[in-house]
Amino acid sequence: MDWRCIPLTEHMTEAARVLSEAEIVIEFAPAARGWFRITVFEDLRASDDAERYFARATEKDDASIQALATGATPEDAATACLREAGVSLRRARGK
């Protein structure tokens, strides 16, 4: 399905389609370990290709540990998001 063919009204302020999902475990030390669900989206309202894709990471056991990043490609967005997820995990766990 090509979501770009669906008309989005001014009342639909955000629209994105899921491109990919993965679950990834990040471990720096036993006290700084997290199991993240990474979801990569294409922004259907993006006017700039530099930020057409974004990724969101949410820690499975603690939804307050999150990361969000944008990129020109799905891979760029996922890479930046994983880096931010690691930073968020270390800060939350105090490591």
PyMOL Python script that loads the backbone (N, CA, C, O; Angstrom):
from pymol import cmd

cmd.read_pdbstr("""\
ATOM      1  N   MET A   1       0.837  -1.169   0.000  1.00  0.00           N
ATOM      2  CA  MET A   1       0.000   0.000   0.000  1.00  0.00           C
ATOM      3  C   MET A   1       0.890   1.243   0.000  1.00  0.00           C
ATOM      4  O   MET A   1       1.857   1.317   0.759  1.00  0.00           O
ATOM      5  N   ASP A   2       0.572   2.199  -0.832  1.00  0.00           N
ATOM      6  CA  ASP A   2       1.327   3.433  -0.904  1.00  0.00           C
ATOM      7  C   ASP A   2       0.582   4.518  -0.121  1.00  0.00           C
ATOM      8  O   ASP A   2      -0.354   5.133  -0.632  1.00  0.00           O
ATOM      9  N   TRP A   3       1.004   4.740   1.109  1.00  0.00           N
ATOM     10  CA  TRP A   3       0.342   5.705   1.983  1.00  0.00           C
ATOM     11  C   TRP A   3       0.481   7.127   1.476  1.00  0.00           C
ATOM     12  O   TRP A   3      -0.302   7.994   1.867  1.00  0.00           O
ATOM     13  N   ARG A   4       1.463   7.393   0.608  1.00  0.00           N
ATOM     14  CA  ARG A   4       1.612   8.741   0.072  1.00  0.00           C
ATOM     15  C   ARG A   4       0.450   9.112  -0.840  1.00  0.00           C
ATOM     16  O   ARG A   4       0.254  10.291  -1.136  1.00  0.00           O
ATOM     17  N   CYS A   5      -0.329   8.122  -1.292  1.00  0.00           N
ATOM     18  CA  CYS A   5      -1.496   8.377  -2.141  1.00  0.00           C
ATOM     19  C   CYS A   5      -2.747   8.690  -1.332  1.00  0.00           C
ATOM     20  O   CYS A   5      -3.773   9.057  -1.906  1.00  0.00           O
ATOM     21  N   ILE A   6      -2.683   8.555  -0.035  1.00  0.00           N
ATOM     22  CA  ILE A   6      -3.835   8.821   0.832  1.00  0.00           C
ATOM     23  C   ILE A   6      -3.825  10.298   1.207  1.00  0.00           C
ATOM     24  O   ILE A   6      -2.836  10.783   1.756  1.00  0.00           O
ATOM     25  N   PRO A   7      -4.907  11.024   0.920  1.00  0.00           N
ATOM     26  CA  PRO A   7      -4.922  12.448   1.284  1.00  0.00           C
ATOM     27  C   PRO A   7      -4.983  12.623   2.804  1.00  0.00           C
ATOM     28  O   PRO A   7      -5.814  12.015   3.479  1.00  0.00           O
ATOM     29  N   LEU A   8      -4.101  13.453   3.319  1.00  0.00           N
ATOM     30  CA  LEU A   8      -4.056  13.757   4.746  1.00  0.00           C
ATOM     31  C   LEU A   8      -4.584  15.177   4.942  1.00  0.00           C
ATOM     32  O   LEU A   8      -4.070  16.119   4.338  1.00  0.00           O
ATOM     33  N   THR A   9      -5.589  15.331   5.771  1.00  0.00           N
ATOM     34  CA  THR A   9      -6.179  16.646   6.000  1.00  0.00           C
ATOM     35  C   THR A   9      -5.350  17.435   7.001  1.00  0.00           C
ATOM     36  O   THR A   9      -4.426  16.897   7.611  1.00  0.00           O
ATOM     37  N   GLU A  10      -5.676  18.694   7.167  1.00  0.00           N
ATOM     38  CA  GLU A  10      -4.971  19.542   8.130  1.00  0.00           C
ATOM     39  C   GLU A  10      -5.202  19.081   9.569  1.00  0.00           C
ATOM     40  O   GLU A  10      -4.448  19.459  10.466  1.00  0.00           O
ATOM     41  N   HIS A  11      -6.234  18.271   9.798  1.00  0.00           N
ATOM     42  CA  HIS A  11      -6.527  17.755  11.140  1.00  0.00           C
ATOM     43  C   HIS A  11      -5.640  16.562  11.503  1.00  0.00           C
ATOM     44  O   HIS A  11      -5.541  16.188  12.672  1.00  0.00           O
ATOM     45  N   MET A  12      -5.011  15.980  10.516  1.00  0.00           N
ATOM     46  CA  MET A  12      -4.096  14.850  10.730  1.00  0.00           C
ATOM     47  C   MET A  12      -2.689  15.425  10.828  1.00  0.00           C
ATOM     48  O   MET A  12      -1.963  15.501   9.836  1.00  0.00           O
ATOM     49  N   THR A  13      -2.321  15.822  12.021  1.00  0.00           N
ATOM     50  CA  THR A  13      -1.071  16.561  12.201  1.00  0.00           C
ATOM     51  C   THR A  13       0.175  15.691  12.123  1.00  0.00           C
ATOM     52  O   THR A  13       1.254  16.194  11.810  1.00  0.00           O
ATOM     53  N   GLU A  14       0.051  14.416  12.399  1.00  0.00           N
ATOM     54  CA  GLU A  14       1.177  13.487  12.319  1.00  0.00           C
ATOM     55  C   GLU A  14       0.728  12.239  11.588  1.00  0.00           C
ATOM     56  O   GLU A  14      -0.382  11.750  11.800  1.00  0.00           O
ATOM     57  N   ALA A  15       1.594  11.723  10.722  1.00  0.00           N
ATOM     58  CA  ALA A  15       1.299  10.478  10.016  1.00  0.00           C
ATOM     59  C   ALA A  15       2.618   9.812   9.648  1.00  0.00           C
ATOM     60  O   ALA A  15       3.514  10.450   9.095  1.00  0.00           O
ATOM     61  N   ALA A  16       2.729   8.536   9.955  1.00  0.00           N
ATOM     62  CA  ALA A  16       3.953   7.796   9.645  1.00  0.00           C
ATOM     63  C   ALA A  16       3.604   6.333   9.432  1.00  0.00           C
ATOM     64  O   ALA A  16       2.654   5.808  10.012  1.00  0.00           O
ATOM     65  N   ARG A  17       4.397   5.692   8.586  1.00  0.00           N
ATOM     66  CA  ARG A  17       4.193   4.257   8.411  1.00  0.00           C
ATOM     67  C   ARG A  17       5.391   3.513   9.001  1.00  0.00           C
ATOM     68  O   ARG A  17       6.524   3.991   8.948  1.00  0.00           O
ATOM     69  N   VAL A  18       5.121   2.352   9.556  1.00  0.00           N
ATOM     70  CA  VAL A  18       6.167   1.523  10.153  1.00  0.00           C
ATOM     71  C   VAL A  18       6.913   0.822   9.031  1.00  0.00           C
ATOM     72  O   VAL A  18       6.312   0.135   8.204  1.00  0.00           O
ATOM     73  N   LEU A  19       8.226   1.002   9.010  1.00  0.00           N
ATOM     74  CA  LEU A  19       9.060   0.335   8.016  1.00  0.00           C
ATOM     75  C   LEU A  19       9.676  -0.946   8.557  1.00  0.00           C
ATOM     76  O   LEU A  19       9.809  -1.940   7.843  1.00  0.00           O
ATOM     77  N   SER A  20      10.051  -0.906   9.836  1.00  0.00           N
ATOM     78  CA  SER A  20      10.751  -2.050  10.399  1.00  0.00           C
ATOM     79  C   SER A  20      10.710  -1.992  11.919  1.00  0.00           C
ATOM     80  O   SER A  20      10.591  -0.921  12.515  1.00  0.00           O
ATOM     81  N   GLU A  21      10.812  -3.159  12.530  1.00  0.00           N
ATOM     82  CA  GLU A  21      10.910  -3.250  13.988  1.00  0.00           C
ATOM     83  C   GLU A  21      11.913  -4.332  14.346  1.00  0.00           C
ATOM     84  O   GLU A  21      12.067  -5.327  13.638  1.00  0.00           O
ATOM     85  N   ALA A  22      12.584  -4.111  15.453  1.00  0.00           N
ATOM     86  CA  ALA A  22      13.515  -5.109  15.970  1.00  0.00           C
ATOM     87  C   ALA A  22      13.603  -4.952  17.479  1.00  0.00           C
ATOM     88  O   ALA A  22      13.315  -3.884  18.020  1.00  0.00           O
ATOM     89  N   GLU A  23      13.997  -6.010  18.144  1.00  0.00           N
ATOM     90  CA  GLU A  23      14.275  -5.950  19.578  1.00  0.00           C
ATOM     91  C   GLU A  23      15.759  -6.188  19.754  1.00  0.00           C
ATOM     92  O   GLU A  23      16.323  -7.147  19.228  1.00  0.00           O
ATOM     93  N   ILE A  24      16.384  -5.286  20.511  1.00  0.00           N
ATOM     94  CA  ILE A  24      17.834  -5.319  20.673  1.00  0.00           C
ATOM     95  C   ILE A  24      18.169  -5.178  22.152  1.00  0.00           C
ATOM     96  O   ILE A  24      17.599  -4.337  22.846  1.00  0.00           O
ATOM     97  N   VAL A  25      19.092  -6.000  22.630  1.00  0.00           N
ATOM     98  CA  VAL A  25      19.565  -5.923  24.013  1.00  0.00           C
ATOM     99  C   VAL A  25      20.878  -5.160  24.013  1.00  0.00           C
ATOM    100  O   VAL A  25      21.800  -5.478  23.262  1.00  0.00           O
ATOM    101  N   ILE A  26      20.947  -4.147  24.871  1.00  0.00           N
ATOM    102  CA  ILE A  26      22.161  -3.354  25.050  1.00  0.00           C
ATOM    103  C   ILE A  26      22.658  -3.608  26.458  1.00  0.00           C
ATOM    104  O   ILE A  26      21.901  -3.500  27.423  1.00  0.00           O
ATOM    105  N   GLU A  27      23.946  -3.950  26.574  1.00  0.00           N
ATOM    106  CA  GLU A  27      24.503  -4.225  27.903  1.00  0.00           C
ATOM    107  C   GLU A  27      25.881  -3.602  28.018  1.00  0.00           C
ATOM    108  O   GLU A  27      26.786  -3.931  27.252  1.00  0.00           O
ATOM    109  N   PHE A  28      26.036  -2.709  28.967  1.00  0.00           N
ATOM    110  CA  PHE A  28      27.325  -2.108  29.273  1.00  0.00           C
ATOM    111  C   PHE A  28      27.933  -2.781  30.494  1.00  0.00           C
ATOM    112  O   PHE A  28      29.150  -2.932  30.597  1.00  0.00           O
ATOM    113  N   ALA A  29      27.077  -3.177  31.407  1.00  0.00           N
ATOM    114  CA  ALA A  29      27.448  -3.871  32.640  1.00  0.00           C
ATOM    115  C   ALA A  29      26.160  -4.518  33.144  1.00  0.00           C
ATOM    116  O   ALA A  29      25.079  -4.131  32.700  1.00  0.00           O
ATOM    117  N   PRO A  30      26.238  -5.487  34.054  1.00  0.00           N
ATOM    118  CA  PRO A  30      25.001  -6.108  34.537  1.00  0.00           C
ATOM    119  C   PRO A  30      23.972  -5.103  35.051  1.00  0.00           C
ATOM    120  O   PRO A  30      22.769  -5.332  34.927  1.00  0.00           O
ATOM    121  N   ALA A  31      24.433  -3.996  35.625  1.00  0.00           N
ATOM    122  CA  ALA A  31      23.499  -2.991  36.147  1.00  0.00           C
ATOM    123  C   ALA A  31      22.990  -2.053  35.052  1.00  0.00           C
ATOM    124  O   ALA A  31      22.011  -1.335  35.254  1.00  0.00           O
ATOM    125  N   ALA A  32      23.647  -2.058  33.906  1.00  0.00           N
ATOM    126  CA  ALA A  32      23.242  -1.173  32.800  1.00  0.00           C
ATOM    127  C   ALA A  32      22.946  -2.027  31.572  1.00  0.00           C
ATOM    128  O   ALA A  32      23.717  -2.075  30.614  1.00  0.00           O
ATOM    129  N   ARG A  33      21.804  -2.696  31.639  1.00  0.00           N
ATOM    130  CA  ARG A  33      21.363  -3.585  30.565  1.00  0.00           C
ATOM    131  C   ARG A  33      19.921  -3.236  30.237  1.00  0.00           C
ATOM    132  O   ARG A  33      19.110  -3.007  31.134  1.00  0.00           O
ATOM    133  N   GLY A  34      19.606  -3.196  28.945  1.00  0.00           N
ATOM    134  CA  GLY A  34      18.241  -2.883  28.548  1.00  0.00           C
ATOM    135  C   GLY A  34      17.818  -3.658  27.318  1.00  0.00           C
ATOM    136  O   GLY A  34      18.635  -3.963  26.449  1.00  0.00           O
ATOM    137  N   TRP A  35      16.547  -3.970  27.251  1.00  0.00           N
ATOM    138  CA  TRP A  35      15.959  -4.684  26.126  1.00  0.00           C
ATOM    139  C   TRP A  35      15.037  -3.692  25.434  1.00  0.00           C
ATOM    140  O   TRP A  35      13.978  -3.346  25.957  1.00  0.00           O
ATOM    141  N   PHE A  36      15.447  -3.234  24.249  1.00  0.00           N
ATOM    142  CA  PHE A  36      14.746  -2.176  23.537  1.00  0.00           C
ATOM    143  C   PHE A  36      13.983  -2.706  22.330  1.00  0.00           C
ATOM    144  O   PHE A  36      14.450  -3.596  21.620  1.00  0.00           O
ATOM    145  N   ARG A  37      12.808  -2.143  22.118  1.00  0.00           N
ATOM    146  CA  ARG A  37      12.085  -2.330  20.859  1.00  0.00           C
ATOM    147  C   ARG A  37      12.362  -1.086  20.023  1.00  0.00           C
ATOM    148  O   ARG A  37      12.015   0.028  20.417  1.00  0.00           O
ATOM    149  N   ILE A  38      12.985  -1.281  18.877  1.00  0.00           N
ATOM    150  CA  ILE A  38      13.314  -0.201  17.958  1.00  0.00           C
ATOM    151  C   ILE A  38      12.317  -0.252  16.809  1.00  0.00           C
ATOM    152  O   ILE A  38      12.162  -1.291  16.166  1.00  0.00           O
ATOM    153  N   THR A  39      11.640   0.860  16.548  1.00  0.00           N
ATOM    154  CA  THR A  39      10.699   0.959  15.440  1.00  0.00           C
ATOM    155  C   THR A  39      11.160   2.078  14.529  1.00  0.00           C
ATOM    156  O   THR A  39      11.422   3.192  14.982  1.00  0.00           O
ATOM    157  N   VAL A  40      11.259   1.777  13.232  1.00  0.00           N
ATOM    158  CA  VAL A  40      11.673   2.769  12.235  1.00  0.00           C
ATOM    159  C   VAL A  40      10.444   3.147  11.413  1.00  0.00           C
ATOM    160  O   VAL A  40       9.705   2.287  10.935  1.00  0.00           O
ATOM    161  N   PHE A  41      10.247   4.458  11.263  1.00  0.00           N
ATOM    162  CA  PHE A  41       9.078   4.998  10.572  1.00  0.00           C
ATOM    163  C   PHE A  41       9.499   5.853   9.377  1.00  0.00           C
ATOM    164  O   PHE A  41      10.609   6.382   9.336  1.00  0.00           O
ATOM    165  N   GLU A  42       8.587   5.979   8.404  1.00  0.00           N
ATOM    166  CA  GLU A  42       8.700   6.992   7.360  1.00  0.00           C
ATOM    167  C   GLU A  42       7.651   8.056   7.663  1.00  0.00           C
ATOM    168  O   GLU A  42       6.466   7.749   7.790  1.00  0.00           O
ATOM    169  N   ASP A  43       8.087   9.300   7.777  1.00  0.00           N
ATOM    170  CA  ASP A  43       7.183  10.408   8.055  1.00  0.00           C
ATOM    171  C   ASP A  43       6.425  10.754   6.777  1.00  0.00           C
ATOM    172  O   ASP A  43       7.022  11.216   5.804  1.00  0.00           O
ATOM    173  N   LEU A  44       5.125  10.533   6.778  1.00  0.00           N
ATOM    174  CA  LEU A  44       4.316  10.747   5.586  1.00  0.00           C
ATOM    175  C   LEU A  44       4.029  12.225   5.326  1.00  0.00           C
ATOM    176  O   LEU A  44       3.545  12.581   4.250  1.00  0.00           O
ATOM    177  N   ARG A  45       4.314  13.066   6.274  1.00  0.00           N
ATOM    178  CA  ARG A  45       4.093  14.501   6.104  1.00  0.00           C
ATOM    179  C   ARG A  45       5.409  15.256   5.915  1.00  0.00           C
ATOM    180  O   ARG A  45       5.403  16.484   5.827  1.00  0.00           O
ATOM    181  N   ALA A  46       6.513  14.558   5.853  1.00  0.00           N
ATOM    182  CA  ALA A  46       7.826  15.215   5.748  1.00  0.00           C
ATOM    183  C   ALA A  46       7.958  15.964   4.428  1.00  0.00           C
ATOM    184  O   ALA A  46       7.644  15.438   3.360  1.00  0.00           O
ATOM    185  N   SER A  47       8.423  17.185   4.524  1.00  0.00           N
ATOM    186  CA  SER A  47       8.674  17.959   3.313  1.00  0.00           C
ATOM    187  C   SER A  47      10.157  17.960   2.969  1.00  0.00           C
ATOM    188  O   SER A  47      10.543  18.325   1.859  1.00  0.00           O
ATOM    189  N   ASP A  48      10.978  17.555   3.917  1.00  0.00           N
ATOM    190  CA  ASP A  48      12.424  17.551   3.743  1.00  0.00           C
ATOM    191  C   ASP A  48      12.937  16.115   3.800  1.00  0.00           C
ATOM    192  O   ASP A  48      12.721  15.416   4.790  1.00  0.00           O
ATOM    193  N   ASP A  49      13.615  15.675   2.741  1.00  0.00           N
ATOM    194  CA  ASP A  49      14.123  14.301   2.714  1.00  0.00           C
ATOM    195  C   ASP A  49      15.176  14.034   3.779  1.00  0.00           C
ATOM    196  O   ASP A  49      15.400  12.878   4.137  1.00  0.00           O
ATOM    197  N   ALA A  50      15.833  15.077   4.298  1.00  0.00           N
ATOM    198  CA  ALA A  50      16.862  14.888   5.322  1.00  0.00           C
ATOM    199  C   ALA A  50      16.289  14.329   6.610  1.00  0.00           C
ATOM    200  O   ALA A  50      17.017  13.715   7.391  1.00  0.00           O
ATOM    201  N   GLU A  51      14.999  14.529   6.849  1.00  0.00           N
ATOM    202  CA  GLU A  51      14.372  14.016   8.076  1.00  0.00           C
ATOM    203  C   GLU A  51      13.117  13.205   7.752  1.00  0.00           C
ATOM    204  O   GLU A  51      12.150  13.215   8.513  1.00  0.00           O
ATOM    205  N   ARG A  52      13.141  12.512   6.632  1.00  0.00           N
ATOM    206  CA  ARG A  52      11.982  11.715   6.211  1.00  0.00           C
ATOM    207  C   ARG A  52      11.785  10.493   7.110  1.00  0.00           C
ATOM    208  O   ARG A  52      10.662  10.010   7.252  1.00  0.00           O
ATOM    209  N   TYR A  53      12.861   9.989   7.718  1.00  0.00           N
ATOM    210  CA  TYR A  53      12.784   8.772   8.525  1.00  0.00           C
ATOM    211  C   TYR A  53      13.108   9.092   9.976  1.00  0.00           C
ATOM    212  O   TYR A  53      13.945   9.946  10.268  1.00  0.00           O
ATOM    213  N   PHE A  54      12.432   8.391  10.877  1.00  0.00           N
ATOM    214  CA  PHE A  54      12.774   8.516  12.284  1.00  0.00           C
ATOM    215  C   PHE A  54      12.615   7.161  12.949  1.00  0.00           C
ATOM    216  O   PHE A  54      11.872   6.295  12.486  1.00  0.00           O
ATOM    217  N   ALA A  55      13.333   7.007  14.044  1.00  0.00           N
ATOM    218  CA  ALA A  55      13.298   5.750  14.787  1.00  0.00           C
ATOM    219  C   ALA A  55      13.048   6.063  16.252  1.00  0.00           C
ATOM    220  O   ALA A  55      13.512   7.072  16.784  1.00  0.00           O
ATOM    221  N   ARG A  56      12.299   5.168  16.889  1.00  0.00           N
ATOM    222  CA  ARG A  56      11.983   5.307  18.306  1.00  0.00           C
ATOM    223  C   ARG A  56      12.391   4.019  19.000  1.00  0.00           C
ATOM    224  O   ARG A  56      12.076   2.924  18.534  1.00  0.00           O
ATOM    225  N   ALA A  57      13.087   4.157  20.105  1.00  0.00           N
ATOM    226  CA  ALA A  57      13.474   3.012  20.930  1.00  0.00           C
ATOM    227  C   ALA A  57      12.787   3.152  22.276  1.00  0.00           C
ATOM    228  O   ALA A  57      12.810   4.219  22.890  1.00  0.00           O
ATOM    229  N   THR A  58      12.182   2.075  22.724  1.00  0.00           N
ATOM    230  CA  THR A  58      11.547   2.051  24.043  1.00  0.00           C
ATOM    231  C   THR A  58      12.039   0.823  24.789  1.00  0.00           C
ATOM    232  O   THR A  58      11.988  -0.293  24.271  1.00  0.00           O
ATOM    233  N   GLU A  59      12.511   1.035  25.998  1.00  0.00           N
ATOM    234  CA  GLU A  59      12.998  -0.072  26.822  1.00  0.00           C
ATOM    235  C   GLU A  59      11.811  -0.924  27.257  1.00  0.00           C
ATOM    236  O   GLU A  59      10.803  -0.404  27.733  1.00  0.00           O
ATOM    237  N   LYS A  60      11.940  -2.220  27.091  1.00  0.00           N
ATOM    238  CA  LYS A  60      10.821  -3.142  27.314  1.00  0.00           C
ATOM    239  C   LYS A  60      10.287  -3.115  28.744  1.00  0.00           C
ATOM    240  O   LYS A  60       9.074  -3.150  28.950  1.00  0.00           O
ATOM    241  N   ASP A  61      11.176  -3.054  29.732  1.00  0.00           N
ATOM    242  CA  ASP A  61      10.745  -3.116  31.129  1.00  0.00           C
ATOM    243  C   ASP A  61      10.543  -1.756  31.778  1.00  0.00           C
ATOM    244  O   ASP A  61       9.951  -1.666  32.853  1.00  0.00           O
ATOM    245  N   ASP A  62      11.028  -0.694  31.135  1.00  0.00           N
ATOM    246  CA  ASP A  62      10.904   0.648  31.706  1.00  0.00           C
ATOM    247  C   ASP A  62      10.665   1.630  30.565  1.00  0.00           C
ATOM    248  O   ASP A  62      11.613   2.153  29.978  1.00  0.00           O
ATOM    249  N   ALA A  63       9.399   1.877  30.255  1.00  0.00           N
ATOM    250  CA  ALA A  63       9.027   2.720  29.110  1.00  0.00           C
ATOM    251  C   ALA A  63       9.504   4.165  29.256  1.00  0.00           C
ATOM    252  O   ALA A  63       9.449   4.928  28.292  1.00  0.00           O
ATOM    253  N   SER A  64       9.971   4.553  30.446  1.00  0.00           N
ATOM    254  CA  SER A  64      10.486   5.906  30.602  1.00  0.00           C
ATOM    255  C   SER A  64      11.869   6.057  29.962  1.00  0.00           C
ATOM    256  O   SER A  64      12.330   7.175  29.735  1.00  0.00           O
ATOM    257  N   ILE A  65      12.527   4.931  29.671  1.00  0.00           N
ATOM    258  CA  ILE A  65      13.820   4.973  28.990  1.00  0.00           C
ATOM    259  C   ILE A  65      13.551   4.864  27.492  1.00  0.00           C
ATOM    260  O   ILE A  65      13.222   3.794  26.979  1.00  0.00           O
ATOM    261  N   GLN A  66      13.697   5.990  26.809  1.00  0.00           N
ATOM    262  CA  GLN A  66      13.377   6.058  25.387  1.00  0.00           C
ATOM    263  C   GLN A  66      14.442   6.833  24.639  1.00  0.00           C
ATOM    264  O   GLN A  66      15.262   7.537  25.228  1.00  0.00           O
ATOM    265  N   ALA A  67      14.406   6.682  23.320  1.00  0.00           N
ATOM    266  CA  ALA A  67      15.277   7.460  22.444  1.00  0.00           C
ATOM    267  C   ALA A  67      14.527   7.715  21.149  1.00  0.00           C
ATOM    268  O   ALA A  67      13.670   6.930  20.745  1.00  0.00           O
ATOM    269  N   LEU A  68      14.860   8.820  20.509  1.00  0.00           N
ATOM    270  CA  LEU A  68      14.242   9.182  19.240  1.00  0.00           C
ATOM    271  C   LEU A  68      15.312   9.843  18.390  1.00  0.00           C
ATOM    272  O   LEU A  68      16.087  10.661  18.885  1.00  0.00           O
ATOM    273  N   ALA A  69      15.357   9.489  17.102  1.00  0.00           N
ATOM    274  CA  ALA A  69      16.337  10.090  16.197  1.00  0.00           C
ATOM    275  C   ALA A  69      15.777  10.115  14.786  1.00  0.00           C
ATOM    276  O   ALA A  69      14.936   9.292  14.426  1.00  0.00           O
ATOM    277  N   THR A  70      16.252  11.067  13.989  1.00  0.00           N
ATOM    278  CA  THR A  70      15.845  11.177  12.596  1.00  0.00           C
ATOM    279  C   THR A  70      17.037  10.902  11.697  1.00  0.00           C
ATOM    280  O   THR A  70      18.185  10.888  12.143  1.00  0.00           O
ATOM    281  N   GLY A  71      16.736  10.681  10.399  1.00  0.00           N
ATOM    282  CA  GLY A  71      17.801  10.459   9.441  1.00  0.00           C
ATOM    283  C   GLY A  71      17.303  10.537   8.014  1.00  0.00           C
ATOM    284  O   GLY A  71      16.100  10.496   7.755  1.00  0.00           O
ATOM    285  N   ALA A  72      18.239  10.649   7.096  1.00  0.00           N
ATOM    286  CA  ALA A  72      17.902  10.725   5.677  1.00  0.00           C
ATOM    287  C   ALA A  72      17.523   9.362   5.111  1.00  0.00           C
ATOM    288  O   ALA A  72      16.856   9.275   4.081  1.00  0.00           O
ATOM    289  N   THR A  73      17.951   8.300   5.788  1.00  0.00           N
ATOM    290  CA  THR A  73      17.598   6.931   5.390  1.00  0.00           C
ATOM    291  C   THR A  73      17.092   6.196   6.621  1.00  0.00           C
ATOM    292  O   THR A  73      17.355   6.624   7.745  1.00  0.00           O
ATOM    293  N   PRO A  74      16.366   5.093   6.427  1.00  0.00           N
ATOM    294  CA  PRO A  74      15.936   4.312   7.594  1.00  0.00           C
ATOM    295  C   PRO A  74      17.122   3.826   8.425  1.00  0.00           C
ATOM    296  O   PRO A  74      17.060   3.797   9.654  1.00  0.00           O
ATOM    297  N   GLU A  75      18.197   3.447   7.745  1.00  0.00           N
ATOM    298  CA  GLU A  75      19.388   2.961   8.451  1.00  0.00           C
ATOM    299  C   GLU A  75      20.042   4.060   9.278  1.00  0.00           C
ATOM    300  O   GLU A  75      20.485   3.812  10.400  1.00  0.00           O
ATOM    301  N   ASP A  76      20.107   5.276   8.733  1.00  0.00           N
ATOM    302  CA  ASP A  76      20.671   6.404   9.493  1.00  0.00           C
ATOM    303  C   ASP A  76      19.852   6.679  10.749  1.00  0.00           C
ATOM    304  O   ASP A  76      20.407   6.903  11.824  1.00  0.00           O
ATOM    305  N   ALA A  77      18.536   6.662  10.607  1.00  0.00           N
ATOM    306  CA  ALA A  77      17.658   6.908  11.756  1.00  0.00           C
ATOM    307  C   ALA A  77      17.832   5.821  12.810  1.00  0.00           C
ATOM    308  O   ALA A  77      17.913   6.126  14.000  1.00  0.00           O
ATOM    309  N   ALA A  78      17.892   4.554  12.391  1.00  0.00           N
ATOM    310  CA  ALA A  78      18.053   3.442  13.341  1.00  0.00           C
ATOM    311  C   ALA A  78      19.402   3.514  14.041  1.00  0.00           C
ATOM    312  O   ALA A  78      19.482   3.287  15.249  1.00  0.00           O
ATOM    313  N   THR A  79      20.456   3.824  13.307  1.00  0.00           N
ATOM    314  CA  THR A  79      21.796   3.919  13.897  1.00  0.00           C
ATOM    315  C   THR A  79      21.854   5.011  14.957  1.00  0.00           C
ATOM    316  O   THR A  79      22.362   4.795  16.058  1.00  0.00           O
ATOM    317  N   ALA A  80      21.327   6.187  14.615  1.00  0.00           N
ATOM    318  CA  ALA A  80      21.325   7.300  15.576  1.00  0.00           C
ATOM    319  C   ALA A  80      20.464   6.969  16.791  1.00  0.00           C
ATOM    320  O   ALA A  80      20.819   7.321  17.916  1.00  0.00           O
ATOM    321  N   CYS A  81      19.349   6.305  16.576  1.00  0.00           N
ATOM    322  CA  CYS A  81      18.448   5.943  17.672  1.00  0.00           C
ATOM    323  C   CYS A  81      19.107   4.943  18.620  1.00  0.00           C
ATOM    324  O   CYS A  81      18.975   5.069  19.837  1.00  0.00           O
ATOM    325  N   LEU A  82      19.809   3.958  18.078  1.00  0.00           N
ATOM    326  CA  LEU A  82      20.503   2.987  18.931  1.00  0.00           C
ATOM    327  C   LEU A  82      21.574   3.665  19.771  1.00  0.00           C
ATOM    328  O   LEU A  82      21.750   3.333  20.944  1.00  0.00           O
ATOM    329  N   ARG A  83      22.287   4.611  19.177  1.00  0.00           N
ATOM    330  CA  ARG A  83      23.294   5.359  19.928  1.00  0.00           C
ATOM    331  C   ARG A  83      22.625   6.128  21.076  1.00  0.00           C
ATOM    332  O   ARG A  83      23.119   6.108  22.203  1.00  0.00           O
ATOM    333  N   GLU A  84      21.515   6.797  20.797  1.00  0.00           N
ATOM    334  CA  GLU A  84      20.791   7.542  21.828  1.00  0.00           C
ATOM    335  C   GLU A  84      20.196   6.618  22.889  1.00  0.00           C
ATOM    336  O   GLU A  84      20.142   6.979  24.065  1.00  0.00           O
ATOM    337  N   ALA A  85      19.749   5.429  22.483  1.00  0.00           N
ATOM    338  CA  ALA A  85      19.214   4.463  23.456  1.00  0.00           C
ATOM    339  C   ALA A  85      20.298   4.062  24.448  1.00  0.00           C
ATOM    340  O   ALA A  85      20.028   3.930  25.642  1.00  0.00           O
ATOM    341  N   GLY A  86      21.516   3.867  23.966  1.00  0.00           N
ATOM    342  CA  GLY A  86      22.628   3.529  24.853  1.00  0.00           C
ATOM    343  C   GLY A  86      22.921   4.644  25.839  1.00  0.00           C
ATOM    344  O   GLY A  86      23.171   4.386  27.017  1.00  0.00           O
ATOM    345  N   VAL A  87      22.891   5.887  25.364  1.00  0.00           N
ATOM    346  CA  VAL A  87      23.114   7.042  26.235  1.00  0.00           C
ATOM    347  C   VAL A  87      22.011   7.119  27.290  1.00  0.00           C
ATOM    348  O   VAL A  87      22.288   7.316  28.474  1.00  0.00           O
ATOM    349  N   SER A  88      20.762   6.961  26.855  1.00  0.00           N
ATOM    350  CA  SER A  88      19.630   7.016  27.790  1.00  0.00           C
ATOM    351  C   SER A  88      19.720   5.914  28.833  1.00  0.00           C
ATOM    352  O   SER A  88      19.447   6.144  30.011  1.00  0.00           O
ATOM    353  N   LEU A  89      20.104   4.714  28.401  1.00  0.00           N
ATOM    354  CA  LEU A  89      20.237   3.589  29.331  1.00  0.00           C
ATOM    355  C   LEU A  89      21.314   3.855  30.366  1.00  0.00           C
ATOM    356  O   LEU A  89      21.095   3.629  31.556  1.00  0.00           O
ATOM    357  N   ARG A  90      22.464   4.327  29.935  1.00  0.00           N
ATOM    358  CA  ARG A  90      23.552   4.601  30.888  1.00  0.00           C
ATOM    359  C   ARG A  90      23.144   5.682  31.885  1.00  0.00           C
ATOM    360  O   ARG A  90      23.443   5.573  33.074  1.00  0.00           O
ATOM    361  N   ARG A  91      22.465   6.721  31.409  1.00  0.00           N
ATOM    362  CA  ARG A  91      22.036   7.788  32.324  1.00  0.00           C
ATOM    363  C   ARG A  91      21.010   7.284  33.314  1.00  0.00           C
ATOM    364  O   ARG A  91      21.078   7.611  34.498  1.00  0.00           O
ATOM    365  N   ALA A  92      20.054   6.486  32.843  1.00  0.00           N
ATOM    366  CA  ALA A  92      19.000   5.979  33.722  1.00  0.00           C
ATOM    367  C   ALA A  92      19.543   5.022  34.772  1.00  0.00           C
ATOM    368  O   ALA A  92      19.066   4.993  35.907  1.00  0.00           O
ATOM    369  N   ARG A  93      20.524   4.254  34.392  1.00  0.00           N
ATOM    370  CA  ARG A  93      21.093   3.257  35.307  1.00  0.00           C
ATOM    371  C   ARG A  93      22.263   3.814  36.109  1.00  0.00           C
ATOM    372  O   ARG A  93      22.817   3.122  36.964  1.00  0.00           O
ATOM    373  N   GLY A  94      22.646   5.077  35.834  1.00  0.00           N
ATOM    374  CA  GLY A  94      23.721   5.707  36.592  1.00  0.00           C
ATOM    375  C   GLY A  94      25.093   5.197  36.252  1.00  0.00           C
ATOM    376  O   GLY A  94      25.978   5.215  37.107  1.00  0.00           O
ATOM    377  N   LYS A  95      25.305   4.743  35.041  1.00  0.00           N
ATOM    378  CA  LYS A  95      26.623   4.209  34.630  1.00  0.00           C
ATOM    379  C   LYS A  95      27.272   5.074  33.583  1.00  0.00           C
ATOM    380  O   LYS A  95      28.376   4.772  33.130  1.00  0.00           O
TER     381      LYS A  95
END
""", "prot")
cmd.dss("prot")
cmd.show_as("cartoon", "prot")
cmd.util.cbc("prot")
cmd.orient("prot")
